[in-house]
Amino acid sequence: MHRKVTLSIGLLTSLLAALFIGILWSMPLAAMELPLKVFVIPKGMSNQYWKIVQRGAEQAGRDLGVTVTFRGPGDEDNRQAQGQLIRSALDNGYQGIVLAPGDESMHTELLQQVRARGVRTVIIDSTQQGSDYDSFIATDNYRVGTLAAEEMLRLLGGKGRVLLFRFHAGSASTDQREQGFIDRLKGSGIEVIGEAYAGVSLGSAARSAHRLLDRYPDAQGVFTPDESSTEGLVLALKSRGMQGQIKVIGMDYNPRLLRALDEHYLDALFIQRQYLMGYQGVETVVNLLRGNSISARTLFEPLLVNRENRADPEISELLRPLND
């Protein structure tokens, strides 16, 4: 009798265990409430731009109850470091990656491995070659360039000689802005008479800006397509005492650039919704992991900021992360 009871209890335990495992396998990830980890990899960590992306990503983590790790190379030209961070995400059990590729072709094979491992990937800020990712979230970068050209046409009355102070070769987002600027000015009364690359550091940008201004002293305007190139040019202009002497249209923002706008070293800045980019990057990965629908492609409209509209409510809201 004792043996029969023991066998019955053992059989019942086995049946319950099998039933429990079956229920677990049939439950969606969200219902199981497994701890989720998302690794966010920016192009770099030095610019204010990426600090605001980080705030958005980490806020999404808090709102959605997931762990967010934000880590990137010190400099934006260190593409090998990005590859090492992607591998680290795989090795440490992250279920999702949000990546701002420093080079649109360098990580193609590595992202194939990421997909093969079942890790969800969202690309932000800059385009990535191939199709081994789930969603793309960025500013409409080509449109930034065309809008910058239109603003330059307005500032110069439709004719003049201008410079293009490029960021860094191979950066897809700034390449697209630069191309948009050139394409829009073709056939207009404005001629792009010279260009140079700023480089990824503020020091290299300032030195390159000095050389560019020396080479083309008669230039009437400059377009700078990112935070580093814009701030490097402002430093060169300040050291030369060139306040208000040349029309400058820049990109992105930090307290120093906003002050330069007020002081007439800059005439306009195009700003992005990078806080939202960081937030939606994490949110999209989490939705994928929880079986929710997502948008495969999201492009944000750039916004022009100048001395006349800085106090507008929409502008103030976008600049708010600087003061949080």
Protein Blocks (a to p, Z undefined) as FASTA:
>chain_A
ZZmmmmmmmmmmmmmmmmmmmmmmmpcfklnopacddddddfblmbmklmmmmmmmmmmm
mmnopacdddddfbfklmmlmmmmmmmmmmnopabdcdddfbfklmmmmmmmmmmnopac
ddehiacedjdbfbdcdddfklmmmmmmmmmmmmnnopacdddddfbehiaklmmmmmmm
mmmmgopabdcfbdcdebjafklmmmmmmmmmmmmmmbcbdcdfbfklmmmmmmmmmmno
pghkaccddedjdfklmmmmmnopafbdcdddfklmmmmmmmmmmmmmnopacdfbdcdd
dddddfklmmpmklmmmmmmmmZZ
